[in-house]
Amino acid sequence: MSKTIHSSTAPEPVGAYPHARRVGNLLFLSGLGPRIPGTNEVPGNRYDTDGTLLDYDIAAQTEQLVANLDQVLEAAGASRNQLVDITVFLTNMKDDFKTFNNIYRKHFSEAAPCRTTVEINALPTPIAVEFKCIASFETV
């Protein structure tokens, strides 16, 4: 049996999926980006007059992403210390990894979850970073 999780304080999913699903003692989070809840704006993005993305701020996006992650975890009755695995998707590993990693380290210094970081060509909205997470409610 599973339970669907939706956070009213996190950005709405961009597709037909829940924020998370709990199955037994595991919590699976859908891909989560750095959009600002309620506005869907992406912090640090700069556009030209035609709406074409000119540049972005990976630091601002990473900070917003962690805040969004906390909102989804809270809605599920969980917290960051219950995360066991995070897959990180970056659209520009060469330019963004160092900055991303420094901010990540600040937020995940104790009991850091396992992590895989991969570069991809694009994400469904004009974002440069996304998380896919698994948490556990199991006590050790």
N, C-alpha and C positions, 0 to 999 in steps of 0.2 A: 504494500500500500504506500502511496506517496501523497505528499501535500505540496500544493503550488503556493509559492511565496510571491507577493507583490508588495512593493514599498511605495507608499504614497509620497514619500519625500525624496525619492531617487528619480532620475530622468525616465520617462516612459521608454520601454523597449522600442526599437525601430522596426521590429518585425513581429511576427505572430509567435511569441514565446513569452514565458514568465520571467521575472527577474531571477527566480531560483526554484528549485524543487528539492524537497527533503524526501529521502528514501531511507527508512530505518535511521541509523545514526549518521548518515552522510547527507551533506548539503551540496548540491551542484548548482553553481551560479552560471547563468547565461553570460555570453560576452557582454562586458560592461565598458562603456566609454566615458570620456570626460565632459559630456554635455552638461550644461547647467540646468538643474531641475526647474521646471516651469517655463523656461524660455527656449531650451534646446540650443542656446548659443554655446559655442566652443571657446573657452577662455584662451586668450592669446592669439586667436586667428585674426589675420588682417586681410581684407578683401579690397579689390579695386572697384571702381564705379560700376563695372559690369557684373560684379559678384564673383569674380574669379579669385581663388585663394592666392594671395601673394606670399605670405609666410605665416608661421605659427610659432608658438612658444611651448616647447616640450615640458619645461618646468611647470608652467601654469596648468598645462593639461594633466600632468602627472599628479599634481596636488589635488585638482578637482576629481580625478579618477579615484584617488584614495578616499576622498570625502564621500563620493558616490558608493564606493565599496562598503564603507561603514554604514551607510543608510540601508543597503540591502541586507547586510549581515544583521543589523539591529532588528529589521522587520522579521527576520527568521529566528530571532532569539539567540543570535550568535555574536561573536566578536572576532577581531583579527587573530587573536591567539589560538583560535580553533581552526585556522586555515592550515591545510596540510600540503596543498599544491596550488601553484599559480602558473599559468601559461601567459606570457606577455607577448603581445604582438606589437612590433614597432614598424613603421613605414620607412624609417631611415636609420638603420643600425649604426652606420658609420658616424653620422653627425649627432645622433641623439642618445646613444647608449650611455656614455659617461655621465651626462646630466641626469638622465632617467635613473641610472643606478645609484647616484648619490642621494637623490630624493627618496628612492625606494628604501635604501639602507636606513635613512632617518626614521621611516615609518615602520620598518620591519626589523628592528635591531635585536629584539629578544624573541627567542623561539621562532625564528624565521621559517616560513614554509619552504618546501622544495620549490624550485623555480626553473622554468625553461623560457628562454627569450628567443623569439624568432623574428626575422624580417619578412614582411609581406609587401606586396605591391600596393595594396589599397585596402581601406576599410569602408563600410557602407555609408558612412557620413564623413565630412571633412575633418577627421581626427587622425592623430599620429600615433596613438597608443590605445591599447585595449587589454583588459584582463579577462581570463577564463579561470575560475577558481573552484576548488573543492575544499570543503570544511568537514570536520568530524565532531559529533556530539559525544563520542565515546570518551569515557574517562580512563585515564592511564593509571 
